[in-house]
Protein backbone atom coordinates (compact mmCIF):
# COMPACT_ATOMS: atom_id res chain seq x y z
CA UNK A 1 0.00 0.00 0.00
CA UNK A 2 1.23 3.50 -0.90
CA UNK A 3 0.57 5.91 1.95
CA UNK A 4 0.34 9.44 0.55
CA UNK A 5 -1.66 11.19 3.24
CA UNK A 6 0.20 14.21 4.59
CA UNK A 7 0.55 14.08 8.35
CA UNK A 8 1.22 17.84 8.37
CA UNK A 9 -2.02 18.76 6.67
CA UNK A 10 -4.05 15.85 8.09
CA UNK A 11 -6.07 14.66 5.11
CA UNK A 12 -8.87 12.15 5.14
CA UNK A 13 -11.14 10.71 2.44
CA UNK A 14 -14.92 10.92 2.75
CA UNK A 15 -17.05 8.53 0.69
CA UNK A 16 -20.80 9.30 0.75
CA UNK A 17 -22.83 6.36 -0.54
CA UNK A 18 -26.43 5.49 -1.24
CA UNK A 19 -27.39 2.23 -2.99
CA UNK A 20 -24.15 1.88 -4.97
CA UNK A 21 -23.50 -1.75 -4.07
CA UNK A 22 -22.20 -2.60 -7.56
CA UNK A 23 -19.28 -0.19 -7.36
CA UNK A 24 -18.79 0.61 -3.65
CA UNK A 25 -16.30 -2.15 -2.82
CA UNK A 26 -14.15 -1.37 -5.84
CA UNK A 27 -14.05 2.30 -4.89
CA UNK A 28 -13.08 1.55 -1.28
CA UNK A 29 -10.40 -0.92 -2.38
CA UNK A 30 -9.00 1.72 -4.73
CA UNK A 31 -8.93 4.36 -2.02
CA UNK A 32 -7.17 1.92 0.32
CA UNK A 33 -4.23 1.75 -2.08
CA UNK A 34 -3.65 5.44 -1.43
CA UNK A 35 -4.63 6.02 2.22
CA UNK A 36 -4.89 4.06 5.48
CA UNK A 37 -8.21 2.67 6.71
CA UNK A 38 -8.21 5.05 9.66
CA UNK A 39 -8.15 7.99 7.24
CA UNK A 40 -11.37 6.96 5.50
CA UNK A 41 -14.84 8.12 6.53
CA UNK A 42 -17.77 6.40 4.85
CA UNK A 43 -21.24 7.88 5.19
CA UNK A 44 -23.97 5.34 4.43
CA UNK A 45 -26.96 7.55 3.65
CA UNK A 46 -29.75 5.07 4.40
CA UNK A 47 -28.87 2.49 1.72
CA UNK A 48 -31.36 -0.36 1.24
CA UNK A 49 -29.40 -2.55 -1.21
CA UNK A 50 -27.11 -4.47 1.15
CA UNK A 51 -24.45 -1.75 1.44
CA UNK A 52 -24.18 -2.36 5.20
CA UNK A 53 -23.01 -5.94 4.59
CA UNK A 54 -20.29 -4.73 2.21
CA UNK A 55 -19.05 -2.20 4.76
CA UNK A 56 -18.71 -4.83 7.51
CA UNK A 57 -15.65 -6.18 5.69
CA UNK A 58 -13.81 -2.90 6.33
CA UNK A 59 -13.45 -2.84 10.11
CA UNK A 60 -10.80 -0.10 10.33
CA UNK A 61 -12.76 2.62 8.59
CA UNK A 62 -14.76 5.37 10.27
CA UNK A 63 -18.41 4.67 9.53
CA UNK A 64 -21.47 6.90 9.78
CA UNK A 65 -24.85 5.32 9.00
CA UNK A 66 -28.28 6.91 8.71
CA UNK A 67 -31.44 4.81 9.13
CA UNK A 68 -33.05 6.54 6.13
CA UNK A 69 -31.86 8.48 3.12
CA UNK A 70 -31.52 12.23 3.77
CA UNK A 71 -29.39 13.53 0.93
CA UNK A 72 -25.83 13.77 -0.36
CA UNK A 73 -25.40 17.24 1.06
CA UNK A 74 -26.30 16.16 4.55
CA UNK A 75 -24.02 13.11 4.24
CA UNK A 76 -21.11 15.36 3.30
CA UNK A 77 -21.91 17.78 6.11
CA UNK A 78 -21.81 14.97 8.66
CA UNK A 79 -18.62 13.66 7.07
CA UNK A 80 -16.99 17.09 7.48
CA UNK A 81 -18.17 17.28 11.08
CA UNK A 82 -16.70 13.86 11.84
CA UNK A 83 -13.43 14.72 10.09
CA UNK A 84 -13.00 17.92 12.10
CA UNK A 85 -13.76 16.03 15.33
CA UNK A 86 -11.01 13.54 14.42
CA UNK A 87 -8.52 16.36 13.91
CA UNK A 88 -8.33 16.46 10.10
CA UNK A 89 -7.74 19.78 8.38
CA UNK A 90 -8.61 18.63 4.86
CA UNK A 91 -11.06 16.17 3.34
CA UNK A 92 -11.09 14.55 -0.08
CA UNK A 93 -14.55 13.52 -1.25
CA UNK A 94 -15.04 10.81 -3.85
CA UNK A 95 -18.34 9.43 -5.15
CA UNK A 96 -19.09 5.73 -4.71
CA UNK A 97 -20.63 5.24 -8.17
CA UNK A 98 -17.28 4.37 -9.76
CA UNK A 99 -16.93 7.39 -12.04
CA UNK A 100 -13.82 8.69 -10.28
CA UNK A 101 -10.37 7.08 -10.19
CA UNK A 102 -8.86 6.73 -6.69
CA UNK A 103 -5.50 6.73 -8.48
CA UNK A 104 -5.96 10.49 -8.84
CA UNK A 105 -5.96 11.08 -5.08
CA UNK A 106 -2.21 11.88 -5.04
CA UNK A 107 -2.85 14.65 -7.59
CA UNK A 108 -5.20 16.37 -5.14
CA UNK A 109 -2.84 15.80 -2.23
CA UNK A 110 0.10 17.25 -4.14
CA UNK A 111 -1.91 20.33 -5.09
CA UNK A 112 -3.02 20.76 -1.48
CA UNK A 113 0.56 20.68 -0.20
CA UNK A 114 1.42 23.55 -2.54
CA UNK A 115 -1.75 25.53 -1.77
CA UNK A 116 -3.10 24.34 1.59
CA UNK A 117 -5.83 27.00 1.78
CA UNK A 118 -7.33 26.24 -1.65
CA UNK A 119 -10.40 24.16 -2.46
CA UNK A 120 -9.77 21.87 -5.43
CA UNK A 121 -12.42 20.39 -7.70
CA UNK A 122 -11.48 17.51 -9.98
CA UNK A 123 -12.15 18.74 -13.50
CA UNK A 124 -13.61 16.06 -15.77
CA UNK A 125 -13.36 15.92 -19.54
CA UNK A 126 -17.04 16.42 -20.30
CA UNK A 127 -16.43 15.99 -24.04
CA UNK A 128 -15.20 12.43 -23.85
CA UNK A 129 -17.29 9.57 -25.14
CA UNK A 130 -19.97 8.25 -22.81
CA UNK A 131 -20.62 11.47 -20.89
CA UNK A 132 -24.43 11.98 -20.80
CA UNK A 133 -25.67 15.13 -22.54
CA UNK A 134 -27.67 16.11 -19.46
CA UNK A 135 -24.52 15.99 -17.33
CA UNK A 136 -22.63 18.21 -19.76
CA UNK A 137 -25.50 20.73 -19.91
CA UNK A 138 -25.93 20.73 -16.13
CA UNK A 139 -22.23 21.40 -15.67
CA UNK A 140 -22.25 24.37 -18.07
CA UNK A 141 -25.32 25.73 -16.31
CA UNK A 142 -23.63 25.42 -12.92
CA UNK A 143 -20.36 26.92 -14.20
CA UNK A 144 -22.18 30.03 -15.43
CA UNK A 145 -23.93 30.71 -12.15
CA UNK A 146 -20.77 30.09 -10.14
CA UNK A 147 -19.03 32.69 -12.30
CA UNK A 148 -21.91 35.14 -11.86
CA UNK A 149 -21.97 34.66 -8.08
CA UNK A 150 -18.22 34.76 -7.47
CA UNK A 151 -16.58 36.29 -10.54
CA UNK A 152 -14.42 33.18 -10.93
CA UNK A 153 -14.45 30.92 -13.99
CA UNK A 154 -14.19 27.15 -13.62
CA UNK A 155 -14.40 24.32 -16.14
CA UNK A 156 -16.19 21.94 -13.77
CA UNK A 157 -18.26 22.89 -10.73
CA UNK A 158 -20.27 19.67 -10.38
CA UNK A 159 -17.60 17.04 -9.93
CA UNK A 160 -17.90 15.23 -6.60
CA UNK A 161 -14.16 14.47 -6.56
CA UNK A 162 -12.85 17.34 -4.46
CA UNK A 163 -10.40 18.40 -1.78
CA UNK A 164 -11.86 20.68 0.88
CA UNK A 165 -9.85 22.74 3.41
CA UNK A 166 -12.51 22.00 6.02
CA UNK A 167 -10.70 23.78 8.85
CA UNK A 168 -11.20 27.21 7.25
CA UNK A 169 -14.53 26.69 5.49
CA UNK A 170 -17.88 28.00 6.81
CA UNK A 171 -19.19 25.85 9.63
CA UNK A 172 -22.92 26.40 9.10
CA UNK A 173 -24.74 25.15 6.01
CA UNK A 174 -28.34 25.35 4.80
CA UNK A 175 -28.84 22.70 2.09
CA UNK A 176 -28.98 18.90 2.35
CA UNK A 177 -29.32 17.52 -1.18
CA UNK A 178 -27.20 17.73 -4.34
CA UNK A 179 -27.32 21.54 -4.26
CA UNK A 180 -25.04 21.48 -1.20
CA UNK A 181 -21.98 21.07 -3.41
CA UNK A 182 -22.86 24.39 -5.07
CA UNK A 183 -23.53 26.17 -1.79
CA UNK A 184 -20.25 24.81 -0.51
CA UNK A 185 -18.01 26.22 -3.22
CA UNK A 186 -19.85 29.54 -3.60
CA UNK A 187 -19.81 30.35 0.10
CA UNK A 188 -16.20 29.20 0.40
CA UNK A 189 -15.25 31.54 -2.45
CA UNK A 190 -17.12 34.36 -0.71
CA UNK A 191 -15.05 33.68 2.38
CA UNK A 192 -11.86 34.23 0.38
CA UNK A 193 -10.95 30.57 -0.21
CA UNK A 194 -9.45 30.03 -3.65
CA UNK A 195 -11.55 27.53 -5.62
CA UNK A 196 -9.64 25.81 -8.42
CA UNK A 197 -10.00 23.02 -10.94
CA UNK A 198 -7.46 20.26 -11.36
CA UNK A 199 -7.76 17.70 -14.21
CA UNK A 200 -8.79 14.16 -13.22
CA UNK A 201 -9.91 11.04 -15.04
CA UNK A 202 -13.55 10.11 -15.46
CA UNK A 203 -15.41 6.89 -16.25
CA UNK A 204 -19.08 6.63 -17.21
CA UNK A 205 -20.37 3.07 -17.33
CA UNK A 206 -24.14 3.17 -17.51
CA UNK A 207 -24.30 -0.62 -16.98
CA UNK A 208 -23.11 -0.34 -13.39
CA UNK A 209 -23.39 3.31 -12.46
CA UNK A 210 -26.45 4.32 -10.45
CA UNK A 211 -27.32 8.01 -10.40
CA UNK A 212 -29.74 9.29 -7.78
CA UNK A 213 -30.05 12.74 -9.34
CA UNK A 214 -33.73 13.49 -9.96
CA UNK A 215 -33.83 15.88 -12.93
CA UNK A 216 -36.96 17.81 -12.01
CA UNK A 217 -36.77 17.92 -8.21
CA UNK A 218 -33.03 18.40 -7.90
CA UNK A 219 -32.77 20.87 -10.77
CA UNK A 220 -35.56 22.89 -9.14
CA UNK A 221 -33.70 22.85 -5.82
CA UNK A 222 -30.50 23.98 -7.55
CA UNK A 223 -32.36 26.75 -9.38
CA UNK A 224 -33.91 28.01 -6.13
CA UNK A 225 -30.50 27.99 -4.44
CA UNK A 226 -28.91 29.91 -7.33
CA UNK A 227 -31.73 32.46 -7.20
CA UNK A 228 -31.05 33.05 -3.50
CA UNK A 229 -27.28 33.21 -4.08
CA UNK A 230 -27.68 35.68 -6.96
CA UNK A 231 -29.87 37.98 -4.85
CA UNK A 232 -27.37 37.80 -2.00
CA UNK A 233 -24.52 38.40 -4.48
CA UNK A 234 -26.08 41.56 -5.88
CA UNK A 235 -27.34 43.02 -2.62
CA UNK A 236 -24.45 42.16 -0.31
CA UNK A 237 -21.42 40.24 -1.54
CA UNK A 238 -20.47 42.26 -4.64
CA UNK A 239 -21.02 45.69 -3.06
CA UNK A 240 -19.07 44.71 0.02
CA UNK A 241 -16.29 43.03 -1.94
CA UNK A 242 -15.76 45.88 -4.37
CA UNK A 243 -16.05 48.56 -1.73
CA UNK A 244 -13.38 46.85 0.39
CA UNK A 245 -11.15 46.28 -2.64
CA UNK A 246 -11.51 49.88 -3.79
CA UNK A 247 -11.05 51.31 -0.28
CA UNK A 248 -7.73 49.52 0.24
CA UNK A 249 -6.10 51.01 -2.87
CA UNK A 250 -4.51 54.40 -3.28
CA UNK A 251 -5.51 56.44 -6.33
CA UNK A 252 -2.08 55.85 -7.85
CA UNK A 253 -2.31 52.07 -7.46
CA UNK A 254 -5.88 52.05 -8.73
CA UNK A 255 -4.86 53.84 -11.94
CA UNK A 256 -1.74 51.69 -12.33
CA UNK A 257 -3.32 48.30 -11.63
CA UNK A 258 -6.99 48.55 -12.57
CA UNK A 259 -6.98 51.11 -15.37
CA UNK A 260 -3.59 50.74 -17.03
CA UNK A 261 -2.64 47.26 -15.81
CA UNK A 262 -5.94 45.50 -16.41
CA UNK A 263 -5.99 42.93 -19.19
CA UNK A 264 -9.24 44.35 -20.57
CA UNK A 265 -9.22 46.19 -23.90
CA UNK A 266 -9.45 50.01 -24.05
CA UNK A 267 -13.00 49.59 -25.35
CA UNK A 268 -14.07 47.53 -22.33
CA UNK A 269 -12.36 49.89 -19.90
CA UNK A 270 -13.90 53.02 -21.42
CA UNK A 271 -17.36 51.45 -21.57
CA UNK A 272 -16.98 50.42 -17.91
CA UNK A 273 -16.13 53.99 -16.92
CA UNK A 274 -19.01 55.34 -19.01
CA UNK A 275 -21.45 52.91 -17.39
CA UNK A 276 -20.27 53.90 -13.91
CA UNK A 277 -20.68 57.63 -14.62
CA UNK A 278 -24.15 57.10 -16.08
CA UNK A 279 -25.37 55.06 -13.09
CA UNK A 280 -23.70 57.46 -10.68
CA UNK A 281 -25.63 60.45 -12.03
CA UNK A 282 -29.14 59.11 -12.62
CA UNK A 283 -31.38 59.44 -9.52
CA UNK A 284 -31.29 55.91 -8.16
CA UNK A 285 -29.30 56.71 -5.03
CA UNK A 286 -29.27 53.84 -2.59
CA UNK A 287 -29.16 51.14 -5.24
CA UNK A 288 -26.44 52.52 -7.51
CA UNK A 289 -23.85 49.99 -6.42
CA UNK A 290 -26.17 47.06 -6.98
CA UNK A 291 -27.23 48.43 -10.38
CA UNK A 292 -23.74 49.15 -11.66
CA UNK A 293 -22.36 45.78 -10.60
CA UNK A 294 -25.33 43.91 -12.06
CA UNK A 295 -24.98 45.69 -15.40
CA UNK A 296 -21.19 45.31 -15.42
CA UNK A 297 -21.53 41.56 -14.90
CA UNK A 298 -24.33 41.29 -17.46
CA UNK A 299 -22.37 43.13 -20.16
CA UNK A 300 -19.02 41.56 -19.19
CA UNK A 301 -17.38 44.87 -18.33
CA UNK A 302 -14.74 45.73 -15.74
CA UNK A 303 -16.69 45.69 -12.47
CA UNK A 304 -14.14 47.60 -10.41
CA UNK A 305 -13.81 50.42 -12.96
CA UNK A 306 -17.58 50.73 -13.26
CA UNK A 307 -17.95 50.78 -9.48
CA UNK A 308 -15.23 53.42 -9.10
CA UNK A 309 -16.78 55.68 -11.75
CA UNK A 310 -20.22 55.39 -10.14
CA UNK A 311 -18.81 57.25 -7.14
CA UNK A 312 -19.08 60.44 -9.18
CA UNK A 313 -22.14 61.14 -7.00
CA UNK A 314 -20.14 61.63 -3.80
CA UNK A 315 -21.73 64.19 -1.42
CA UNK A 316 -19.71 67.23 -2.62
CA UNK A 317 -20.82 66.56 -6.19
CA UNK A 318 -24.54 66.04 -5.46
CA UNK A 319 -25.49 69.78 -5.46
CA UNK A 320 -23.70 70.26 -8.79
CA UNK A 321 -25.44 67.19 -10.28
CA UNK A 322 -28.87 68.28 -9.02
CA UNK A 323 -28.53 71.89 -10.20
CA UNK A 324 -27.15 70.85 -13.59
CA UNK A 325 -29.99 68.34 -13.98
CA UNK A 326 -32.62 70.98 -13.16
CA UNK A 327 -31.06 73.42 -15.59
CA UNK A 328 -30.89 70.90 -18.45
CA UNK A 329 -34.39 69.66 -17.71
CA UNK A 330 -35.69 73.22 -17.82
CA UNK A 331 -34.16 73.73 -21.25
CA UNK A 332 -35.90 70.64 -22.63
CA UNK A 333 -39.27 71.54 -21.10
CA UNK A 334 -39.01 75.24 -22.02
CA UNK A 335 -39.27 76.13 -18.36
CA UNK A 336 -36.58 78.41 -17.03
CA UNK A 337 -35.78 77.79 -13.38
CA UNK A 338 -34.43 80.85 -11.58
CA UNK A 339 -31.68 80.78 -8.99
CA UNK A 340 -34.03 81.06 -6.02
CA UNK A 341 -35.90 77.92 -7.01
CA UNK A 342 -32.67 75.91 -7.02
CA UNK A 343 -32.34 76.31 -3.26
CA UNK A 344 -36.01 76.00 -2.42
CA UNK A 345 -36.91 72.42 -1.50
CA UNK A 346 -40.60 72.99 -2.04
CA UNK A 347 -40.07 74.37 -5.52
CA UNK A 348 -37.61 71.56 -6.25
CA UNK A 349 -40.41 69.06 -5.70
CA UNK A 350 -42.52 71.02 -8.14
CA UNK A 351 -39.82 70.59 -10.77
CA UNK A 352 -39.43 66.83 -10.42
CA UNK A 353 -40.08 66.20 -14.12
CA UNK A 354 -37.38 68.69 -15.10
CA UNK A 355 -35.00 67.09 -12.63
CA UNK A 356 -35.60 63.52 -13.82
CA UNK A 357 -35.35 64.45 -17.50
CA UNK A 358 -32.28 66.61 -16.93
CA UNK A 359 -30.51 63.95 -14.88
CA UNK A 360 -30.78 61.42 -17.71
CA UNK A 361 -29.57 63.99 -20.23
CA UNK A 362 -26.66 64.89 -17.96
CA UNK A 363 -25.85 61.23 -17.27
CA UNK A 364 -25.90 60.34 -20.96
CA UNK A 365 -23.78 63.34 -21.96
CA UNK A 366 -21.23 62.79 -19.18
CA UNK A 367 -21.03 59.04 -19.93
CA UNK A 368 -20.37 59.69 -23.63
CA UNK A 369 -17.69 62.28 -22.83
CA UNK A 370 -15.95 60.13 -20.20
CA UNK A 371 -16.15 57.02 -22.37
CA UNK A 372 -14.83 58.77 -25.49
CA UNK A 373 -12.03 60.68 -23.77
CA UNK A 374 -10.88 57.67 -21.72
CA UNK A 375 -10.96 55.47 -24.85
CA UNK A 376 -8.60 57.73 -26.81
CA UNK A 377 -6.32 58.21 -23.80
CA UNK A 378 -6.09 54.43 -23.27
CA UNK A 379 -5.50 53.83 -26.97
CA UNK A 380 -2.71 56.41 -26.92
CA UNK A 381 -1.08 54.79 -23.87
CA UNK A 382 -1.38 51.36 -25.45
CA UNK A 383 0.32 52.56 -28.64
CA UNK A 384 3.16 54.19 -26.70
CA UNK A 385 3.74 50.95 -24.78
CA UNK A 386 3.70 49.03 -28.07
CA UNK A 387 6.32 51.32 -29.58
CA UNK A 388 8.56 50.85 -26.57
Secondary structure, DSSP 8 states (H G I E B T S, - for coil): ------TTTTEEEEEEESS-TTTHHHHHHHHHTTS-GGGEEEEEES--SSHHHHHTT-TTSEEEEESS---HHHHHHHHHHHHHHTT-SEEEE--SSS-S-GGGHHHHHHHHHH-TT-EEEEE--TTSTT--HHHHHHHHHHHHHHHHHHS---S-S--S-EEE-TTTS-S-----STTHHHHHHHHHHHTT--EEEEE------TTT------HHHHHHHHHHHHHHHHHHIIIIIHHHHHHHHHHTS-HHHIIIIIIIS-SS-HHHHHHHHHHHHHHHHSS-TTSHHHHHHHHHHHTT--HHHHHHHHGGG-HHHHHHHHHHHHHHHHHHTT----HHHHT-HHHHHHTHHHHHHHHHHHHHHHHHHHHHHHHHHHHHHHHHHHH-
